[in-house]
Structure formats: C-alpha cells, structure tokens
Amino acid sequence: MELLGLFNYWVFAILLMIGFYAVIAKPNMVKKLLGLSIFQAAVFLLYITMDKVEGGTAPIIQAGMVDQIYSNPLPQVLILTAIVVGISTTALGLAIIVRIYEAYGSIEEDETQRLDIEE
C-alpha cells in the first residue's frame, strides 16, 4: 500500500496520541475530558476505516444479482451507538467537573488533591 492510501490510519494514530497526551499530561480536568473525547473520536475513525469493503454495496438482496460483494453495516451501527454513549459520558463528566468546581473552587487536579489532603 502506498503512503497516501494509509492516510486514515495516520490520522487515527495522531488523534490517538493527542488524546492520550491530554489525558496523561494535563492537570486541568476539562482538558482531560476533551482529551478523552479526542481519543474516542480516533477509535471511531479506526472502526469506520476498517469497515470499507472495496466494491461493496449495501446489503440489499435483489433478484438476478449473483456473486455480489456486500459491506457489513454492523460497524456503523456500533459506532453510532458509541457516539451516543460518548456524548452522554462527556456531558456527565462536565457535570461532575462543575460540581467539583463548586466544592473546591478549582478544576486543577493537583489543587483538588492538595485540598483533599489538607482536610
């Protein structure tokens, strides 16, 4: 395969590393949550990329069509479900971050841990 044919995999790897870096290195909880969303989007891209069947069509059986190559619709259904779950998880995470800010006055992870230890 040529390098340009692997473009989606390069984008997947770059998005994955950006999201992973944000989760590991950033002390701000909102930035961590955004990093998780980027990481999740990279995984969605990988699944959608792997689904493409060269010359495949929608799995609709028609009379007279013999030896037809069909694409599997299951990955798109799973990714659609994962997107809905991801959005609700992100919304819950933001609600928890708002509650943490109300309780501690900060959304920096090291600051909230220091305030916990002091109490």
Backbone as a ProteinNet text record, in pm:
[ID]
protein_1_A
[PRIMARY]
MELLGLFNYWVFAILLMIGFYAVIAKPNMVKKLLGLSIFQAAVFLLYITMDKVEGGTAPIIQAGMVDQIYSNPLPQVLILTAIVVGISTTALGLAIIVRIYEAYGSIEEDETQRLDIEE
[TERTIARY]
84.6	0	88.2	42	117.7	86.4	171.7	159.9	28.9	-15.2	-139.6	-261.8	-251.4	-360.8	-381.9	-281.3	-290.4	-319.3	-371.6	-394.6	-484.3	-593.1	-686	-616.4	-525.9	-455.8	-357	-296.5	-208.4	-288.5	-403.7	-489.7	-534.8	-570.9	-608.6	-496.6	-374.3	-261.2	-231	-238.2	-210.7	-318.1	-445.9	-553.9	-545	-510.5	-498	-389	-275.1	-164.3	-194.7	-263.4	-301.9	-396.8	-496	-590.4	-523	-435.7	-364.4	-274.4	-204.9	-119.7	-202.5	-318.4	-402	-451.1	-484.8	-533	-421.2	-302.1	-190.2	-123.2	-100.3	-12.6	-83	-207.2	-275.5	-338.6	-314.9	-376.3	-520	-559.4	-692.5	-793.5	-899.9	-996.3	-1075.4	-1103.8	-1175.4	-1087.3	-958.4	-866.1	-852.1	-854.8	-852.3	-976.7	-1091.5	-1215.8	-1215.9	-1163.5	-1151.3	-1054	-946.5	-852.8	-919	-1005.3	-1080	-1172.2	-1233.1	-1321.1	-1242.2	-1124.2	-1038.7	-993.8	-956	-916	-1030.9	-1149.7	-1267.3	-1296.9	-1281.8	-1304.2	-1203.8	-1081.1	-980.8	-1021.3	-1073.7	-1118.9	-1237.2	-1328.1	-1439.3	-1386.1	-1289.3	-1230.3	-1168.9	-1102.4	-1041.1	-1147.6	-1253.5	-1358.5	-1426	-1453.7	-1518	-1424.5	-1296	-1198.2	-1187.7	-1189.6	-1176.1	-1299.5	-1410.5	-1535.7	-1541.2	-1465.1	-1475.9	-1436.6	-1528.8	-1504.2	-1494.5	-1384.4	-1363.4	-1467.7	-1548.3	-1651.4	-1777.3	-1786.7	-1903.3	-2021.1	-2140.5	-2263.1	-2343.4	-2453.7	-2542.6	-2598.2	-2615.8	-2662.7	-2812.5	-2851.6	-2990.1	-2991.9	-3057.9	-3060.9	-3163.6	-3117.5	-3203.6	-3210.1	-3318.6	-3333.7	-3238.1	-3173.2	-3083.3	-2941.2	-2913.7	-2777.8	-2706.8	-2601.1	-2526	-2382.5	-2323.7	-2185.1	-2162.7	-2254.5	-2243.1	-2163.2	-2077.2	-1999.8	-2075.9	-2100.8	-2175.6	-2085.9	-2115.5	-2048.3	-2126.9	-2056.9	-2120.9	-2168.3	-2297.9	-2346.1	-2326.4	-2284.7	-2273	-2174.3	-2056.9	-1966.6	-2026.9	-2103.3	-2166.1	-2268.8	-2342.6	-2442.1	-2372.4	-2264.1	-2190.8	-2129.1	-2075.3	-2015.7	-2122.8	-2238.8	-2347.4	-2387.3	-2397.3	-2427.9	-2316.1	-2190.9	-2077.1	-2072.9	-2112.5	-2116.1	-2218.9	-2335.3	-2438.9	-2390.1	-2328.6	-2275.1	-2163	-2078.2	-1969	-2018	-2122.3	-2177.4	-2237.1	-2309	-2368.6	-2261.1	-2155.1	-2045.2	-1973.8	-1954.2	-1891.1	-1978.6	-2107.9	-2199.6	-2195.4	-2193.1	-2183.3	-2050.2	-1942.4	-1811.1	-1808.1	-1868	-1873.9	-1957.4	-2066.9	-2148.5	-2069	-1992	-1908.6	-1801.2	-1742.6	-1640.9	-1701.1	-1823	-1890.6	-1910.6	-1951.3	-1971.5	-1840.3	-1732.6	-1600.4	-1558.3	-1585.1	-1550.9	-1629.7	-1756.3	-1836.9	-1784.3	-1736.1	-1689.7	-1548.7	-1459.2	-1317.8	-1274.6	-1348	-1308.5	-1199.3	-1171.4	-1067.5	-1099.1	-1053	-1067.2	-930.7	-827.5	-693.7	-681.8	-638	-634.3	-540.9	-422.1	-328.1	-378	-449.7	-505.2	-615.4	-704.2	-811.3	-755.4	-651.4	-588.6	-521.2	-458.1	-394.3	-500.2	-612.2	-719.2	-779.9	-788.6	-837.9	-745.4	-615.7	-518.2	-519.3	-539.4	-542.7	-663.3	-773	-894.7	-888.8
-119	0	124	221.8	345.8	429.2	524.8	606.3	683.2	735.9	812.8	724.3	595.2	502.2	473.8	503.8	481.3	610.4	711.9	842.8	834.1	755.2	747.3	686.6	592.6	531.1	628.9	714.3	817.9	917.1	956.6	1049.5	983.3	854.8	780.7	782.9	751.2	745	882	986.1	1121.5	1164	1143.3	1178.9	1098.5	971.4	886.4	938.8	975.3	1024.5	1162	1248	1378.7	1360.5	1274.4	1249	1185.4	1088.7	1021.7	1119.5	1206.8	1307.7	1401.3	1443.9	1535.5	1469.5	1343	1272.6	1255.4	1223.5	1194.4	1321.2	1419.7	1531.6	1654.9	1674.6	1798.3	1784.2	1881.5	1875.8	1929.4	2005.2	2062.8	1954.1	1942.3	1834.7	1850.4	1972.5	1994.6	1951.4	1983.1	1941.3	1789.6	1726.5	1579.6	1521.3	1580.3	1532.9	1553.9	1666.5	1689	1589.6	1556.7	1456	1319.6	1286	1159.9	1160	1273.8	1283.8	1269.2	1328.8	1314.7	1170.2	1108.1	967.5	880.4	908.2	832.7	853.9	976.4	1004.2	928.9	913.6	837.2	690.5	634.3	494.5	480.1	577.6	574.6	574.6	659.8	667.2	533.8	467.2	338.7	236	226.6	130	158.7	284.8	320.5	293.5	319.1	294.5	145.6	61.8	-81.7	-141	-71.8	-125.7	-121.8	-35.3	-17.5	-144.7	-192.1	-308.7	-258.2	-286.5	-241.2	-304.9	-221.7	-271.4	-319.8	-301.5	-348.4	-254.2	-310.2	-230.6	-256	-184.9	-204.2	-346.3	-409.2	-547.7	-560.1	-526.1	-539.3	-645	-755.3	-865.6	-834.3	-842.3	-813.1	-935.4	-949.9	-1062.3	-1045.7	-1153.9	-1151.9	-1111.1	-1067.9	-1027.1	-1148.9	-1193.3	-1310.4	-1268.2	-1328.9	-1301.5	-1153.6	-1094.1	-953.8	-942.4	-842	-817.3	-714.5	-749.8	-661.3	-605.8	-481.6	-420.8	-455.5	-476.3	-509.5	-380.6	-364.7	-242.4	-240.5	-350.8	-358.3	-256.3	-233.9	-133.5	6.4	46.8	179.3	185.9	79.6	76	83.5	8.4	10.9	147.7	211.1	343.6	446.5	436.2	529	517.8	395	372.9	427.1	405.1	453.3	605.7	671.6	817.9	869.6	808.4	849.2	829	714.2	687.2	785.6	816.4	911.2	1050.4	1095.1	1228	1233.3	1128.9	1129.6	1118.1	1043.2	1033.1	1167.1	1236.6	1369	1467.6	1462.6	1551.4	1522.4	1394.6	1358.2	1405.1	1388.1	1434.2	1583.9	1659.1	1805.1	1842.5	1771	1797.6	1769.2	1663	1631.5	1737.5	1785.8	1891.1	2018.9	2052.7	2170.7	2152.9	2034.9	2008.1	2014.4	1964.2	1972.7	2118.2	2199.8	2341.8	2411.9	2375.3	2434.2	2394.6	2272.1	2224.1	2272.1	2276.6	2307.6	2444.9	2504.1	2632.8	2621.6	2502.6	2480.5	2353	2349.4	2227.6	2168.8	2216.3	2159.6	2037	1926.7	1800.3	1805.9	1863.8	1868.6	1958.7	2065.3	2156.4	2088	2015.2	1946.4	1833.6	1765.3	1661.7	1723	1838.8	1906.5	1950.3	2001.4	2043.6	1923.3	1808.1	1686.1	1641.3	1647.9	1604.3	1696.2	1826	1922	1900.8	1853.2	1835.1	1717.7
0	0	0	-70.1	-72.4	51.5	77	197.8	202.3	87.8	84.8	107.5	71.5	94.5	241.7	322.9	467.2	543.6	473.9	535	658.2	651.7	766.2	887.6	864.5	977.4	1041.2	958.8	1013.9	1098.2	1047.6	1123.2	1252.6	1246.4	1366.1	1469.3	1426.7	1519.7	1580	1499.6	1550.2	1650.3	1616.1	1709.5	1838.8	1826.5	1943.8	2037.8	1981.6	2064.1	2124.4	2049.7	2104.4	2222.6	2206.3	2314.6	2434.8	2410.9	2519.7	2594.6	2520.4	2583.5	2671.6	2622.3	2700.8	2829	2823.2	2942.9	3044.5	2998.1	3088.7	3141.1	3055.1	3090.2	3145.8	3114.3	3153.9	3292.1	3381.6	3515.1	3517.8	3415.6	3409.2	3371.5	3448.9	3427.1	3297.9	3256.8	3130.5	3013.7	3020.5	2914.4	2910.4	3026.9	3030.6	2963.5	2991.1	2931.2	2780.1	2733.5	2589.7	2527.3	2599.3	2551.6	2537.1	2631.8	2621.3	2499.8	2472.1	2354.7	2224.9	2219.2	2100.3	2084.5	2194.9	2193.7	2140.9	2187.9	2146.6	1997.9	1949.7	1807.7	1720.7	1769.9	1695.7	1683.4	1789.6	1784.9	1689	1687.9	1592.8	1449.8	1422.8	1289.3	1248.8	1341.3	1310	1272.5	1348.6	1319.1	1185.1	1157.4	1031.8	914.7	932.3	826.9	794.8	896	873.8	806.1	808.7	754.5	602.7	539.5	394.3	320	235	150.5	7	-58	-195.5	-287.9	-352	-443.5	-373.9	-242.7	-168.5	-182.4	-173.8	-178.9	-52.1	-41.5	73.2	70.2	185.9	188.3	160.9	39.6	-3.6	-113.4	-87.8	-183.1	-291.9	-416.8	-530.6	-621.9	-690.9	-783	-901.3	-939.1	-1053.4	-1021.9	-902	-863.3	-805	-871.9	-828.7	-798	-698.4	-657.8	-627.8	-557.7	-519.1	-389.3	-379.1	-256.7	-174.1	-47.6	41	150.2	190.3	304.7	430.7	539	665.3	733.6	763.3	826.7	978.3	1037.8	1182.9	1241.2	1182.1	1241.2	1249.4	1147.1	1154.8	1266.9	1286.2	1394	1529.2	1544.7	1670.9	1698	1594.4	1612.2	1644	1581	1612.7	1759.5	1808.2	1949.4	2037.8	1998.1	2076.6	2080.3	1971.4	1970.3	2070.6	2075.4	2171.1	2313.9	2340.2	2474.1	2507	2409.2	2431.1	2464.4	2395.5	2423	2563.4	2601	2735.5	2843.4	2817.3	2913.4	2928.1	2816.6	2821.9	2898.7	2875.9	2949	3098.6	3135.7	3277.1	3335.7	3259.5	3306.5	3328.3	3237.3	3255.5	3377.4	3401.7	3520.4	3647.9	3648	3765.2	3784.8	3674.9	3685.5	3742.1	3700.5	3756.3	3906.4	3947.6	4090.9	4168.5	4109	4172.8	4186.6	4085.1	4093.3	4203.3	4218.3	4325.9	4462.9	4476.9	4606.7	4640.6	4541.4	4568.2	4518	4427.1	4372.6	4267.1	4220.8	4120.3	4042.6	3917.3	3837.7	3802.9	3869.9	3853.1	3942.8	3885.9	3959.7	4080.5	4063	4175.6	4288.1	4253.7	4354.8	4436	4368.4	4440.8	4527.9	4481.4	4563.6	4686.6	4669	4782.8	4884.1	4837.6	4929.6	5000.8	4934.3	4997.5	5109.5	5085.1	5185.7	5306.4	5284	5393.6	5484.8	5433	5514	5599.8
[MASK]
+++++++++++++++++++++++++++++++++++++++++++++++++++++++++++++++++++++++++++++++++++++++++++++++++++++++++++++++++++++++

